[in-house]
Amino acid sequence: MKIIFRTVYKSAYEIKVSKTSKSDLKKVKEEYLNIIQVLKEKIAETDELIRVKKLVKSEFAYKLSKNMLKTISNLSMEVMNLNQVSLKG
């Protein structure tokens, strides 16, 4: 009789431990999936920020080069005017 009771008790305990372990594993898995989702969102945000920064940088470079070309052109015109003034004088 003692052996049957121990076997039943042991089986019930093993089932309880097994269910608890599965439940714990499920919780841990859910937590990891949540962490992975958060990391994916952060990566997407960082990628978007990099894209925006590259776009701004390229626009700045274009505007800067355009302004430099205007400045060079204006200086060139100024030099030509000074040459003409010096030739006349």
C-alpha positions as a Markdown table, in Angstrom:
| # | Residue | x | y | z |
|---|---|---|---|---|
| 1 | Met | 0.0 | 0.0 | 0.0 |
| 2 | Lys | 2.9 | 2.4 | 0.8 |
| 3 | Ile | 4.5 | 1.8 | -2.5 |
| 4 | Ile | 1.3 | 2.7 | -4.4 |
| 5 | Phe | 0.8 | 5.8 | -2.4 |
| 6 | Arg | 4.4 | 6.9 | -3.0 |
| 7 | Thr | 4.1 | 6.2 | -6.7 |
| 8 | Val | 0.8 | 8.2 | -7.0 |
| 9 | Tyr | 2.2 | 11.1 | -4.9 |
| 10 | Lys | 5.5 | 11.0 | -6.9 |
| 11 | Ser | 3.6 | 11.0 | -10.2 |
| 12 | Ala | 1.3 | 13.9 | -9.1 |
| 13 | Tyr | 4.4 | 15.8 | -8.0 |
| 14 | Glu | 6.2 | 15.2 | -11.3 |
| 15 | Ile | 3.2 | 16.4 | -13.2 |
| 16 | Lys | 2.9 | 19.5 | -11.1 |
| 17 | Val | 6.7 | 20.2 | -11.5 |
| 18 | Ser | 6.4 | 19.6 | -15.2 |
| 19 | Lys | 3.4 | 22.0 | -15.6 |
| 20 | Thr | 5.2 | 24.6 | -13.6 |
| 21 | Ser | 8.4 | 24.2 | -15.7 |
| 22 | Lys | 6.4 | 24.5 | -18.9 |
| 23 | Ser | 4.6 | 27.6 | -17.5 |
| 24 | Asp | 8.0 | 29.1 | -16.5 |
| 25 | Leu | 9.5 | 28.3 | -19.9 |
| 26 | Lys | 6.5 | 29.9 | -21.6 |
| 27 | Lys | 6.9 | 33.1 | -19.5 |
| 28 | Val | 10.6 | 33.2 | -20.2 |
| 29 | Lys | 10.0 | 32.7 | -23.9 |
| 30 | Glu | 7.4 | 35.5 | -23.9 |
| 31 | Glu | 9.8 | 37.8 | -22.1 |
| 32 | Tyr | 12.5 | 37.1 | -24.7 |
| 33 | Leu | 10.1 | 37.6 | -27.5 |
| 34 | Asn | 9.2 | 41.0 | -26.0 |
| 35 | Ile | 12.8 | 41.9 | -25.7 |
| 36 | Ile | 13.5 | 40.9 | -29.3 |
| 37 | Gln | 10.5 | 43.0 | -30.4 |
| 38 | Val | 11.8 | 46.1 | -28.5 |
| 39 | Leu | 15.3 | 45.6 | -30.0 |
| 40 | Lys | 13.8 | 45.4 | -33.5 |
| 41 | Glu | 11.9 | 48.6 | -32.9 |
| 42 | Lys | 15.0 | 50.3 | -31.6 |
| 43 | Ile | 17.0 | 49.1 | -34.6 |
| 44 | Ala | 14.3 | 50.4 | -37.0 |
| 45 | Glu | 14.3 | 53.8 | -35.2 |
| 46 | Thr | 18.1 | 53.9 | -35.5 |
| 47 | Asp | 18.0 | 53.0 | -39.2 |
| 48 | Glu | 15.4 | 55.8 | -39.8 |
| 49 | Leu | 17.6 | 58.3 | -37.9 |
| 50 | Ile | 20.6 | 57.3 | -39.9 |
| 51 | Arg | 18.6 | 57.7 | -43.1 |
| 52 | Val | 17.4 | 61.1 | -42.1 |
| 53 | Lys | 20.9 | 62.2 | -41.1 |
| 54 | Lys | 22.3 | 61.0 | -44.4 |
| 55 | Leu | 19.6 | 62.9 | -46.3 |
| 56 | Val | 20.3 | 66.1 | -44.3 |
| 57 | Lys | 24.1 | 65.7 | -44.8 |
| 58 | Ser | 23.7 | 65.3 | -48.6 |
| 59 | Glu | 21.4 | 68.4 | -48.7 |
| 60 | Phe | 23.9 | 70.4 | -46.7 |
| 61 | Ala | 26.8 | 69.3 | -48.9 |
| 62 | Tyr | 24.8 | 70.2 | -52.0 |
| 63 | Lys | 23.9 | 73.7 | -50.7 |
| 64 | Leu | 27.4 | 74.3 | -49.5 |
| 65 | Ser | 28.9 | 73.4 | -52.9 |
| 66 | Lys | 26.3 | 75.6 | -54.6 |
| 67 | Asn | 27.2 | 78.5 | -52.3 |
| 68 | Met | 30.9 | 77.9 | -52.9 |
| 69 | Leu | 30.4 | 78.0 | -56.7 |
| 70 | Lys | 28.5 | 81.2 | -56.4 |
| 71 | Thr | 31.2 | 82.7 | -54.2 |
| 72 | Ile | 33.9 | 81.6 | -56.7 |
| 73 | Ser | 31.9 | 83.0 | -59.5 |
| 74 | Asn | 31.4 | 86.4 | -57.7 |
| 75 | Leu | 35.1 | 86.6 | -56.9 |
| 76 | Ser | 36.0 | 85.8 | -60.5 |
| 77 | Met | 33.7 | 88.6 | -61.7 |
| 78 | Glu | 35.3 | 91.0 | -59.1 |
| 79 | Val | 38.8 | 90.1 | -60.3 |
| 80 | Met | 37.8 | 90.7 | -63.9 |
| 81 | Asn | 36.3 | 94.1 | -62.9 |
| 82 | Leu | 39.5 | 95.1 | -61.1 |
| 83 | Asn | 41.6 | 94.0 | -64.1 |
| 84 | Gln | 39.4 | 96.2 | -66.3 |
| 85 | Val | 39.8 | 99.2 | -63.9 |
| 86 | Ser | 43.5 | 98.7 | -63.8 |
| 87 | Leu | 43.8 | 98.5 | -67.6 |
| 88 | Lys | 41.8 | 101.7 | -68.0 |
| 89 | Gly | 43.8 | 103.6 | -65.4 |
